[in-house]
Amino acid sequence: VVSRVFERYEEAKAESNALDFDDLLVKTEELFRVDDALRERYRRRLEHILVDEFQDTNRAQYELVCHLVSERRNIFVVGDEDQSIYSWRGADFRNVQRFRESFPDARVYLLEQNYRSTRRILDAAQAIISRNAQRTDKVLWTDNEQGEPVHVYEAYDEREEADYVAGHIDRLVARGECTYGECSVMYRTNAQS
């Protein structure tokens, strides 16, 4: 059924002479790969290239950027494999390593000081993240205080998770530690709201 839906989607795009976002990336990368004159024209137009959140680029975006870089090596990227969150939509944190292989002369600056989190949060994050062998080794640190202990709660399902979070906030407010307006809940996708 899924393959038929995809086939129909592709047919509808062709009938409408339309492209979706992925097509725009793939077709542009293909054009730059096969058309030297076009690629050179765009290379000359771009004096410098800056890509932020590089860990969240997909392979087509990576190739597209590589096509646009001139002999001047006029590229600057900002990225951290540890912060990649869009693999579900094709992002590939390994593009950071690919960049280092494609541009071995690039200078790397590690930003290891964290200004927002407490030491306990950084220690917990470091303990988990450091197990990934496909990452740039870095030592996170902060001048911030030690902070409250990290508490882990594993809920059975989303309803139990929501009840736990709401109950915890109620307890904090009842103890006078904060007001409801001072609380915030972070979640990964809007569907969890």
Number of C-alpha atoms within 10 A of each C-alpha: 6 7 8 9 10 11 12 12 12 15 12 12 13 11 9 9 8 11 13 9 7 11 12 13 18 15 13 15 21 14 14 19 14 10 10 11 10 12 20 15 11 15 18 12 9 12 13 15 15 11 14 12 14 25 25 25 24 20 18 20 19 20 18 20 15 17 17 23 20 18 7 8 15 14 17 13 16 13 18 18 21 17 13 17 14 14 13 7 10 12 20 20 26 18 22 23 15 13 15 13 11 12 13 10 9 14 9 10 7 13 11 11 12 14 10 11 17 18 20 16 16 18 17 12 13 16 10 10 15 15 9 11 8 13 16 14 12 11 13 15 17 15 12 13 10 14 11 10 11 9 5 6 8 8 12 8 8 10 10 12 14 14 12 15 14 12 12 12 20 15 13 14 16 11 10 9 10 14 13 10 7 9 10 8 8 8 9 8 7 7 6 9 9
